[in-house]
Amino acid sequence: MIMLPSNVAARTACRIKASVLAGNLRARYKTLKSNDIRLFVDVGGITMRRTVTTEKELVNAIKDDEVSEIEITGELKDKVFKIKAKGKVAWAVAFGAIAVVVLIVVTSPTTAGTQNLLALPALAPAISVLGAGATLTAVKIAAFAGGAAALTYIRDDMNVIDQGPNYIVLKKESAAKYFSKVENFDSNKAETMFKMGKDYYEGTGGMPKNKDMAIYCLKQAGEMGSEEA
């Protein structure tokens, strides 16, 4: 038996463990394109980074608990950066409008056409803050995720760790935290819509006072089956 100094043995064990983990992960993701997944191995373990170019790919990467970092490229990069960069007050205006529309889309999928969405009066406040492109991206992300709380997760729980002219890299918290936010916010769509109507009417919950949006939300809540509306 060869005895190794403790520090050498520790480094060797880390390399062996990392090699085994990398092999397992590569085997699991062998059906994916090689440029979609990159593994970074050090003594602390393995960091898996996935490259995405569409809203659906982004949501799938967020949901995958084994993906620690997400590299966003193409046009999606600029739109996600805009969503993250908006100040709290401006974002509250945009988020409220997006959340309303996403609840409508999830409840009535026939409304999901791109032109139909941009034409919805409820989305106007978001377009005024983010522009049409970033607003549509935000709606798509939320719709694919099953709730607008996914946008809150991207803003609050994903940090920019690297960026360049054509990419941005976000480091994310656990997928469990993501699912918790989405489930808590969107578990009862009718009551969520009703609460947003009240918040718009009273100017509470981070929403600006907006009588027209309040009436719109309360009407939608009633159509969704809210008893309070």
BAFI-3210 file (N, C-alpha, C; in Angstrom, 3 decimals, decimal comma, padded with zeros to 6 digits):
// residues 229
n [1|2|3|4|5|6|7|8|9|10|11|12|13|14|15|16|17|18|19|20|21|22|23|24|25|26|27|28|29|30|31|32|33|34|35|36|37|38|39|40|41|42|43|44|45|46|47|48|49|50|51|52|53|54|55|56|57|58|59|60|61|62|63|64|65|66|67|68|69|70|71|72|73|74|75|76|77|78|79|80|81|82|83|84|85|86|87|88|89|90|91|92|93|94|95|96|97|98|99|100|101|102|103|104|105|106|107|108|109|110|111|112|113|114|115|116|117|118|119|120|121|122|123|124|125|126|127|128|129|130|131|132|133|134|135|136|137|138|139|140|141|142|143|144|145|146|147|148|149|150|151|152|153|154|155|156|157|158|159|160|161|162|163|164|165|166|167|168|169|170|171|172|173|174|175|176|177|178|179|180|181|182|183|184|185|186|187|188|189|190|191|192|193|194|195|196|197|198|199|200|201|202|203|204|205|206|207|208|209|210|211|212|213|214|215|216|217|218|219|220|221|222|223|224|225|226|227|228|229]
n.u [000,853|000,552|001,338|000,079|000,897|-001,292|-002,382|-001,876|-003,277|-005,873|-006,228|-005,988|-008,167|-010,225|-009,869|-010,391|-013,067|-014,248|-013,752|-015,287|-017,862|-018,049|-017,992|-020,407|-022,265|-021,792|-022,595|-025,289|-026,138|-025,576|-027,189|-027,622|-026,595|-023,124|-022,139|-024,027|-023,769|-021,409|-018,788|-017,229|-014,538|-013,217|-011,448|-013,547|-015,650|-018,038|-019,118|-021,891|-022,612|-025,052|-025,802|-028,095|-030,565|-033,180|-036,400|-037,754|-035,688|-034,225|-035,966|-036,109|-033,467|-033,312|-035,048|-033,661|-031,942|-029,307|-027,909|-025,862|-025,000|-026,026|-025,610|-026,533|-027,266|-027,324|-030,245|-031,804|-030,216|-029,922|-032,548|-033,154|-031,241|-032,217|-034,600|-033,561|-032,175|-033,866|-035,102|-036,604|-039,133|-039,965|-039,926|-041,941|-044,226|-044,078|-044,013|-046,477|-048,310|-047,415|-047,783|-050,567|-051,305|-050,040|-051,424|-053,864|-053,132|-052,273|-054,640|-056,339|-055,297|-055,701|-055,257|-052,635|-051,125|-048,509|-048,997|-051,568|-051,032|-049,375|-051,207|-052,971|-054,619|-053,910|-051,222|-049,897|-048,659|-046,316|-044,998|-044,409|-042,410|-040,432|-040,268|-041,424|-040,149|-038,635|-040,707|-042,394|-040,656|-040,478|-043,112|-043,264|-041,298|-042,446|-044,845|-043,957|-042,804|-044,922|-045,851|-045,713|-043,989|-041,582|-040,111|-039,487|-037,763|-035,626|-034,770|-034,159|-032,775|-030,819|-027,610|-025,498|-022,500|-020,653|-020,075|-020,331|-019,995|-021,717|-022,951|-024,288|-023,731|-025,448|-025,611|-027,336|-029,719|-030,926|-033,065|-035,227|-035,883|-036,820|-039,142|-040,636|-041,227|-042,768|-044,941|-046,048|-046,908|-048,608|-050,480|-053,262|-054,968|-057,224|-057,661|-055,215|-055,336|-057,470|-056,343|-054,339|-055,922|-057,046|-054,669|-053,864|-055,963|-055,715|-053,087|-051,163|-048,950|-046,716|-047,661|-048,518|-051,041|-053,845|-056,690|-057,990|-056,556|-057,122|-059,904|-059,897|-058,426|-060,046|-062,358|-061,394|-060,688|-063,182|-064,217|-062,548|-063,447|-063,304|-064,722|-064,770|-064,452]
n.v [-001,201|002,204|005,045|008,256|011,723|013,696|016,052|015,662|013,291|014,206|015,993|014,203|012,510|014,309|014,812|012,279|011,924|014,085|013,338|011,007|012,049|013,825|012,040|010,669|012,732|013,534|011,237|011,272|013,495|012,935|012,897|015,479|018,384|018,909|021,483|022,698|022,104|022,665|021,625|022,588|021,812|021,688|021,668|022,066|020,777|020,160|022,427|022,975|024,369|025,683|026,595|028,833|029,943|030,573|031,422|029,185|027,291|028,594|028,521|025,734|025,220|026,627|025,122|022,759|021,241|020,512|022,193|024,890|027,317|029,600|030,399|032,958|033,721|035,445|037,280|037,022|037,524|040,366|041,068|039,697|040,861|043,471|043,048|042,327|044,623|046,811|049,333|049,125|050,432|050,932|048,301|047,171|048,245|047,114|044,363|043,870|044,215|042,229|039,919|039,837|039,387|036,941|035,232|035,261|034,092|031,529|030,550|030,832|029,560|030,177|032,803|033,172|033,970|035,853|038,470|038,884|039,014|041,335|043,200|043,332|045,424|045,370|044,880|047,158|048,942|047,503|047,356|050,024|050,365|048,325|047,979|046,495|044,078|043,010|042,815|040,894|038,713|038,415|037,670|035,239|033,704|033,562|032,260|029,772|028,871|028,593|030,549|033,999|034,476|033,344|035,287|036,975|035,309|035,192|037,851|038,267|036,026|035,136|035,799|038,022|036,857|036,965|038,614|039,624|041,123|039,473|037,710|036,672|035,562|033,855|033,021|030,674|030,166|027,306|024,983|024,276|026,519|028,146|026,701|026,908|029,651|030,025|028,269|029,341|031,836|031,431|029,430|029,536|030,761|032,418|033,700|034,933|036,775|038,316|039,408|040,971|042,818|044,171|045,201|046,941|048,745|049,817|050,536|048,920|046,159|046,555|047,463|050,109|052,639|052,152|052,556|051,613|049,256|047,883|047,426|045,863|043,587|042,612|041,997|039,964|038,124|037,427|036,106|033,949|032,565|033,514|033,924|036,134|038,276]
n.w [000,000|-000,861|000,883|000,982|001,498|003,567|002,381|-000,333|-000,735|-000,297|-002,431|-004,533|-004,072|-004,513|-007,239|-008,311|-007,492|-008,811|-011,440|-011,676|-011,198|-013,336|-015,475|-015,028|-015,341|-017,955|-019,250|-018,639|-020,023|-022,649|-024,863|-025,532|-027,429|-027,710|-027,346|-025,780|-023,116|-020,595|-018,492|-015,516|-013,648|-010,411|-007,230|-005,568|-006,651|-009,260|-011,703|-013,618|-016,689|-018,809|-022,126|-023,557|-025,910|-026,305|-024,855|-023,822|-023,544|-021,586|-019,358|-018,984|-018,267|-015,876|-014,310|-014,062|-011,606|-011,542|-013,119|-012,709|-013,674|-016,199|-019,512|-021,514|-024,799|-028,031|-029,193|-026,963|-024,785|-024,464|-023,869|-021,487|-019,846|-019,755|-018,361|-015,869|-015,191|-014,775|-012,562|-009,244|-008,975|-011,641|-012,512|-010,951|-012,102|-014,676|-014,048|-012,791|-014,905|-016,670|-015,123|-014,917|-017,604|-018,075|-016,366|-017,674|-020,111|-019,318|-018,332|-020,510|-023,204|-025,911|-026,261|-026,694|-028,971|-030,521|-031,642|-030,620|-027,867|-027,587|-028,283|-026,216|-023,926|-021,227|-021,190|-021,871|-019,884|-019,255|-021,711|-022,069|-020,229|-020,628|-023,364|-026,446|-027,267|-025,020|-023,227|-024,409|-024,299|-021,513|-020,910|-022,310|-020,951|-018,399|-019,050|-020,079|-017,773|-016,107|-014,459|-013,371|-011,303|-011,866|-013,118|-011,031|-009,677|-011,529|-011,429|-008,677|-007,676|-009,367|-010,282|-012,129|-013,347|-015,297|-018,402|-021,826|-025,128|-026,594|-024,884|-021,675|-018,403|-015,924|-012,527|-010,667|-007,961|-006,080|-007,820|-006,335|-004,860|-006,863|-007,739|-005,420|-005,293|-007,618|-007,160|-004,806|-005,658|-007,835|-007,324|-007,005|-009,424|-009,918|-007,458|-007,180|-009,264|-008,343|-006,013|-007,167|-008,486|-006,287|-005,215|-007,244|-007,096|-004,523|-004,407|-003,241|-002,234|-003,823|-006,215|-008,488|-008,034|-010,019|-011,518|-013,839|-014,436|-012,114|-012,292|-014,602|-013,750|-011,661|-013,040|-014,697|-012,724|-011,724|-013,972|-013,967|-011,839|-009,236|-006,088|-004,448|-006,173]
ca.u [000,000|001,312|000,782|000,262|000,687|-002,722|-002,811|-001,848|-004,384|-007,118|-006,344|-006,199|-009,553|-011,090|-009,768|-011,095|-014,497|-014,659|-013,729|-016,450|-019,050|-018,072|-018,382|-021,838|-023,038|-021,679|-023,434|-026,679|-026,463|-024,954|-028,123|-027,664|-025,474|-021,964|-021,911|-025,058|-023,365|-019,987|-018,498|-016,041|-014,150|-012,135|-011,462|-014,836|-016,664|-018,330|-020,109|-022,447|-023,131|-025,812|-025,987|-029,470|-030,837|-034,622|-037,072|-038,055|-034,420|-033,873|-036,808|-035,681|-032,189|-033,605|-035,699|-032,709|-031,201|-027,889|-027,306|-025,545|-024,803|-026,709|-025,055|-027,588|-026,673|-028,266|-031,132|-032,360|-029,303|-030,257|-033,880|-033,055|-030,471|-033,127|-035,518|-032,836|-031,579|-034,847|-035,243|-037,733|-040,412|-040,319|-040,202|-043,250|-045,233|-044,002|-044,321|-047,917|-048,976|-047,022|-048,421|-051,975|-051,406|-049,639|-052,554|-054,866|-052,603|-052,270|-056,034|-056,953|-054,181|-056,002|-054,816|-051,179|-050,437|-047,633|-049,687|-052,664|-050,489|-048,923|-052,370|-053,783|-054,458|-053,280|-049,766|-049,353|-047,693|-045,046|-044,345|-043,883|-041,214|-039,422|-040,279|-042,210|-039,338|-038,348|-041,995|-042,822|-039,761|-040,884|-044,371|-042,951|-040,601|-043,431|-045,808|-043,286|-042,514|-046,169|-046,209|-044,883|-042,995|-040,298|-039,387|-038,948|-036,612|-034,535|-034,272|-033,673|-032,009|-029,817|-026,645|-024,607|-021,117|-019,782|-020,818|-019,562|-020,851|-022,684|-023,434|-024,354|-023,760|-026,144|-025,473|-028,665|-029,973|-031,456|-034,346|-036,277|-036,283|-037,620|-040,458|-041,348|-041,747|-043,825|-046,109|-046,660|-047,518|-049,572|-051,204|-054,681|-054,899|-058,345|-057,436|-054,056|-055,827|-058,278|-055,427|-053,688|-056,907|-057,087|-053,406|-053,906|-056,954|-055,249|-051,677|-050,423|-048,279|-045,726|-048,323|-048,941|-052,493|-054,300|-058,092|-058,330|-055,985|-057,851|-061,173|-059,572|-058,032|-061,199|-063,250|-060,770|-060,768|-064,547|-064,365|-061,761|-064,147|-063,096|-065,972|-064,661|-064,623]
ca.v [000,000|003,454|006,078|009,607|012,811|013,991|017,068|015,034|012,336|014,969|016,487|013,043|012,079|015,290|014,601|011,035|012,181|014,983|012,576|010,121|012,876|014,344|010,933|010,415|013,829|013,476|010,125|011,678|014,517|012,584|013,128|016,904|018,876|019,099|022,895|023,183|021,831|022,698|021,261|023,206|020,951|022,112|020,898|022,246|019,958|020,412|023,433|022,722|025,563|025,411|027,729|028,898|031,030|030,832|031,499|027,830|026,703|029,255|027,971|024,358|025,267|027,060|024,023|021,661|021,547|020,207|023,311|025,958|028,568|029,646|031,382|033,394|034,337|035,911|038,391|036,785|038,112|041,779|041,173|039,268|041,891|044,598|042,633|042,355|045,929|047,842|049,675|048,489|051,095|050,644|046,875|046,900|048,578|046,103|043,031|043,764|044,019|040,916|038,888|039,794|038,759|035,528|034,514|035,125|033,145|030,187|030,133|030,784|029,438|030,714|034,202|033,159|034,432|037,003|039,729|039,018|039,434|042,723|044,067|043,376|046,689|045,150|044,782|048,478|049,476|046,784|047,765|051,381|050,275|047,409|047,867|045,340|042,866|042,471|042,469|039,614|037,704|038,203|036,914|033,874|033,025|033,289|031,280|028,475|028,468|028,326|031,641|035,203|034,481|032,948|036,528|037,425|034,442|035,631|039,146|038,259|034,841|034,806|036,888|038,116|036,572|037,230|039,101|040,139|041,720|038,534|036,738|037,009|034,332|034,005|031,930|030,568|029,446|025,966|024,894|024,166|027,887|028,590|026,063|027,448|030,972|029,875|027,635|030,250|032,985|031,098|028,197|029,767|031,857|033,343|034,519|035,780|037,878|039,165|040,151|041,988|043,871|044,963|045,935|048,056|049,719|050,450|050,920|048,103|044,990|046,972|047,909|051,510|052,795|052,222|052,146|050,828|047,919|047,239|046,944|044,785|042,391|042,096|041,378|038,698|037,217|036,917|035,148|032,762|031,835|034,063|034,239|037,495|039,272]
ca.w [000,000|-000,913|001,757|000,454|002,469|003,665|001,415|-001,660|-000,754|-000,410|-003,801|-005,392|-003,869|-005,182|-008,683|-008,637|-007,327|-009,891|-012,683|-011,668|-011,354|-014,704|-016,339|-014,843|-015,898|-019,420|-019,694|-018,526|-021,009|-023,924|-025,973|-025,835|-028,213|-026,841|-027,028|-024,870|-021,742|-020,281|-017,106|-014,951|-012,534|-009,517|-005,986|-004,913|-007,308|-010,679|-012,053|-014,943|-017,352|-020,031|-023,023|-024,045|-026,863|-026,365|-023,556|-023,344|-023,090|-020,329|-018,295|-018,743|-017,556|-014,512|-013,608|-013,878|-010,388|-011,715|-013,842|-011,753|-014,398|-017,496|-020,440|-022,425|-025,982|-029,042|-028,845|-025,622|-023,796|-024,238|-023,275|-020,083|-019,135|-019,532|-017,295|-014,601|-014,911|-014,451|-011,149|-008,551|-009,253|-013,032|-012,629|-010,336|-013,123|-015,738|-013,524|-012,567|-016,194|-017,205|-014,307|-015,312|-018,930|-017,972|-015,776|-018,735|-021,098|-018,736|-018,189|-021,849|-024,144|-027,246|-026,290|-026,626|-030,162|-030,269|-031,936|-029,663|-026,579|-027,641|-028,470|-025,008|-023,199|-019,917|-021,332|-022,233|-018,910|-019,354|-022,952|-021,874|-019,384|-021,153|-024,804|-026,890|-027,334|-023,682|-022,615|-024,966|-023,718|-020,118|-020,931|-022,741|-019,857|-017,352|-019,542|-020,114|-016,394|-015,406|-013,562|-013,453|-010,230|-012,448|-013,409|-009,747|-009,424|-012,393|-010,948|-007,295|-007,276|-010,374|-010,314|-013,282|-012,949|-016,439|-019,556|-022,941|-026,149|-027,165|-023,909|-020,255|-017,606|-014,657|-011,557|-010,068|-006,724|-006,331|-008,516|-005,311|-004,523|-008,012|-007,694|-004,266|-005,649|-008,618|-006,547|-003,839|-006,331|-008,876|-007,018|-007,247|-010,394|-009,762|-006,261|-007,464|-010,084|-007,470|-005,144|-007,971|-008,685|-005,045|-005,085|-008,188|-006,620|-003,286|-004,500|-002,278|-002,801|-004,814|-007,444|-008,512|-008,133|-011,407|-011,461|-015,026|-014,270|-011,020|-012,847|-015,543|-012,989|-010,916|-014,016|-015,092|-011,574|-011,706|-015,063|-013,618|-010,797|-007,893|-005,394|-003,885|-007,251]
c.u [000,881|000,615|001,093|000,135|-000,767|-003,187|-002,845|-003,016|-005,710|-007,320|-006,632|-007,642|-010,519|-011,076|-010,537|-012,601|-015,018|-014,729|-014,947|-017,730|-019,173|-018,506|-019,865|-022,687|-022,980|-022,559|-024,900|-027,070|-025,887|-025,883|-028,209|-026,479|-024,318|-021,747|-022,998|-024,626|-021,860|-019,803|-017,201|-015,697|-013,030|-012,273|-012,784|-015,942|-016,839|-019,390|-020,591|-023,044|-023,839|-025,963|-027,397|-029,631|-032,317|-035,209|-037,346|-036,796|-033,999|-034,668|-036,395|-034,375|-032,391|-034,181|-034,751|-031,794|-029,710|-027,163|-027,108|-025,441|-025,470|-026,097|-026,119|-026,951|-027,766|-029,113|-031,688|-031,521|-029,694|-031,600|-033,869|-032,292|-031,358|-034,107|-034,835|-032,408|-032,581|-034,932|-036,521|-039,077|-040,874|-040,678|-041,558|-044,372|-045,271|-044,465|-045,820|-048,667|-048,682|-047,725|-049,891|-052,133|-051,054|-050,759|-053,655|-054,418|-052,674|-053,690|-056,720|-055,855|-054,448|-055,563|-053,323|-050,447|-049,671|-048,352|-050,845|-052,166|-050,119|-050,081|-053,241|-053,552|-053,722|-051,764|-049,102|-048,375|-046,328|-044,282|-043,734|-042,594|-040,095|-039,265|-040,978|-041,407|-039,104|-039,638|-042,474|-041,960|-040,163|-042,163|-044,110|-042,265|-041,603|-044,422|-045,193|-043,046|-043,773|-046,564|-045,231|-043,828|-041,625|-039,452|-038,775|-037,716|-035,405|-033,930|-033,579|-032,679|-031,015|-028,891|-025,779|-023,178|-020,138|-020,648|-019,867|-020,512|-021,971|-023,250|-023,533|-024,472|-024,403|-025,895|-026,776|-028,661|-030,590|-032,794|-035,492|-036,791|-037,156|-039,038|-041,290|-041,974|-042,921|-045,092|-046,822|-047,422|-048,710|-050,426|-052,707|-054,807|-056,020|-058,113|-056,213|-054,481|-056,654|-057,380|-054,720|-054,644|-057,011|-055,829|-053,362|-054,862|-056,424|-053,811|-050,820|-049,723|-047,249|-046,322|-048,650|-050,467|-052,889|-055,712|-058,481|-057,809|-056,699|-059,156|-060,924|-059,263|-059,221|-062,199|-062,706|-060,864|-062,163|-064,772|-063,611|-062,404|-063,918|-064,425|-065,948|-064,893|-066,090]
c.v [001,239|004,493|007,449|010,629|013,243|015,007|016,517|014,069|013,057|015,464|015,353|012,556|013,011|015,081|013,360|011,250|013,048|014,235|011,663|010,912|013,398|013,265|010,646|011,488|013,829|012,367|010,524|012,622|014,204|012,836|014,601|017,283|019,208|020,557|023,479|023,092|021,941|022,398|021,920|022,446|021,590|021,330|021,043|021,417|020,355|021,492|023,139|024,012|025,164|026,695|027,692|030,082|031,377|030,852|030,117|027,134|027,304|028,679|026,540|024,305|025,694|025,910|022,864|021,978|021,260|021,280|024,465|027,325|028,488|030,761|031,702|034,143|034,810|037,076|038,247|037,449|039,542|041,928|040,765|040,297|043,094|044,281|042,734|043,771|047,007|048,070|049,123|049,108|050,782|049,170|046,520|047,171|047,492|044,740|042,843|043,481|042,643|039,800|038,723|039,034|037,279|034,693|034,282|034,061|031,720|029,645|029,964|030,745|030,015|032,161|034,311|033,613|035,715|038,325|039,959|039,551|040,908|043,698|044,170|044,684|046,518|045,149|046,130|049,033|048,796|047,201|049,153|051,376|049,481|047,460|046,572|044,038|042,216|042,075|041,115|038,473|037,384|037,368|035,456|033,086|032,618|032,217|029,881|027,950|028,120|029,416|032,794|035,268|034,030|034,182|037,109|036,608|034,890|036,938|039,038|037,153|034,364|036,009|036,841|037,894|036,809|037,754|039,639|040,700|040,788|037,531|037,358|035,693|034,627|032,784|031,867|029,860|028,096|026,017|024,819|025,554|028,465|028,024|026,618|028,794|030,858|029,309|028,587|031,375|032,582|029,870|028,347|030,998|032,877|034,272|035,419|036,991|038,852|040,032|041,258|043,137|044,779|045,813|047,128|049,148|050,517|050,954|050,174|046,949|045,327|047,468|049,393|051,577|052,968|051,665|051,256|049,396|047,154|046,640|045,754|043,491|041,775|041,426|040,018|037,668|036,594|035,865|033,847|031,961|032,330|034,448|035,666|038,556|039,415]
c.w [000,000|-000,056|001,171|001,569|002,435|002,633|-000,007|-001,799|-000,953|-001,837|-004,775|-005,303|-004,573|-006,688|-009,111|-008,576|-008,467|-011,216|-012,798|-011,898|-012,776|-015,683|-016,251|-015,499|-017,425|-019,978|-019,687|-019,647|-022,391|-025,108|-026,358|-026,723|-027,280|-026,468|-026,126|-023,415|-021,623|-018,805|-016,671|-013,674|-011,733|-008,222|-005,245|-005,529|-008,760|-010,816|-013,464|-015,494|-018,633|-020,827|-023,591|-024,995|-026,950|-024,956|-022,983|-022,831|-021,760|-019,169|-017,965|-017,961|-016,102|-013,697|-013,297|-012,698|-010,519|-012,518|-012,861|-012,424|-015,772|-018,338|-021,489|-023,583|-026,938|-028,549|-027,433|-024,548|-023,448|-023,524|-021,805|-019,264|-018,822|-018,399|-015,942|-014,206|-014,500|-012,942|-010,555|-008,905|-010,672|-013,200|-012,031|-011,333|-014,194|-015,243|-013,317|-013,853|-016,769|-016,445|-014,672|-016,626|-018,865|-017,357|-016,809|-019,734|-020,576|-018,632|-019,544|-022,905|-025,523|-027,383|-026,532|-027,885|-029,893|-030,486|-030,977|-028,330|-026,590|-027,798|-027,225|-024,251|-021,870|-020,000|-021,616|-021,204|-018,987|-020,604|-022,812|-021,062|-020,060|-022,667|-025,204|-026,836|-025,983|-022,971|-023,111|-024,426|-022,286|-020,043|-021,309|-021,628|-018,786|-017,784|-019,583|-018,698|-015,615|-014,436|-013,630|-012,361|-010,728|-012,764|-012,145|-009,389|-010,252|-011,883|-009,588|-006,972|-008,328|-010,543|-011,566|-012,811|-014,095|-017,577|-020,602|-023,975|-026,620|-026,171|-022,517|-019,493|-016,259|-013,785|-010,779|-008,725|-007,068|-007,054|-007,510|-004,934|-005,629|-007,928|-006,539|-004,610|-006,622|-007,998|-005,595|-004,532|-007,194|-008,578|-007,258|-008,142|-010,222|-008,575|-006,434|-008,277|-009,243|-006,585|-005,929|-008,276|-007,476|-004,900|-006,035|-007,690|-005,429|-003,366|-003,495|-002,999|-003,863|-006,113|-007,370|-008,570|-009,591|-011,456|-012,642|-014,909|-013,160|-011,530|-013,776|-014,796|-012,268|-011,855|-014,447|-013,960|-011,484|-012,774|-014,788|-012,474|-009,389|-007,269|-004,877|-004,936|-007,621]
res [m|i|m|l|p|s|n|v|a|a|r|t|a|c|r|i|k|a|s|v|l|a|g|n|l|r|a|r|y|k|t|l|k|s|n|d|i|r|l|f|v|d|v|g|g|i|t|m|r|r|t|v|t|t|e|k|e|l|v|n|a|i|k|d|d|e|v|s|e|i|e|i|t|g|e|l|k|d|k|v|f|k|i|k|a|k|g|k|v|a|w|a|v|a|f|g|a|i|a|v|v|v|l|i|v|v|t|s|p|t|t|a|g|t|q|n|l|l|a|l|p|a|l|a|p|a|i|s|v|l|g|a|g|a|t|l|t|a|v|k|i|a|a|f|a|g|g|a|a|a|l|t|y|i|r|d|d|m|n|v|i|d|q|g|p|n|y|i|v|l|k|k|e|s|a|a|k|y|f|s|k|v|e|n|f|d|s|n|k|a|e|t|m|f|k|m|g|k|d|y|y|e|g|t|g|g|m|p|k|n|k|d|m|a|i|y|c|l|k|q|a|g|e|m|g|s|e|e|a]
***
